[in-house]
């Protein structure tokens, strides 16, 4: 998985009782766009280091 700053990341819900989680990638800490990522989650505004699993999808952000 590779990402850039300002890309969006979505973590798919494990079942219908939960919601997908979405956030903005603020910083890429791995080499060549690899995880971990510093993410600001849209549901809480919390920022945290995230190591995505197979349930995560990267969406290209808008160019700055």
CORCOR-V509566 format. One record per residue. N is the residue number from 0. NEAR is the number of other ideal C-beta (glycine too) atoms within 10 Angstrom. Layout:
n=N near=NEAR
n=N near=NEAR
This chain:
n=0 near=15
n=1 near=11
n=2 near=22
n=3 near=14
n=4 near=14
n=5 near=13
n=6 near=19
n=7 near=17
n=8 near=22
n=9 near=16
n=10 near=19
n=11 near=13
n=12 near=12
n=13 near=8
n=14 near=5
n=15 near=6
n=16 near=6
n=17 near=10
n=18 near=10
n=19 near=11
n=20 near=18
n=21 near=15
n=22 near=23
n=23 near=17
n=24 near=23
n=25 near=12
n=26 near=12
n=27 near=18
n=28 near=11
n=29 near=13
n=30 near=6
n=31 near=6
n=32 near=15
n=33 near=12
n=34 near=18
n=35 near=14
n=36 near=27
n=37 near=16
n=38 near=25
n=39 near=14
n=40 near=16
n=41 near=13
n=42 near=10
n=43 near=10
n=44 near=8
n=45 near=10
n=46 near=14
n=47 near=12
n=48 near=11
n=49 near=18
n=50 near=11
n=51 near=18
n=52 near=10
n=53 near=7
n=54 near=12
n=55 near=18
n=56 near=14
n=57 near=17
n=58 near=11
n=59 near=10
n=60 near=15
n=61 near=7
n=62 near=6
n=63 near=6
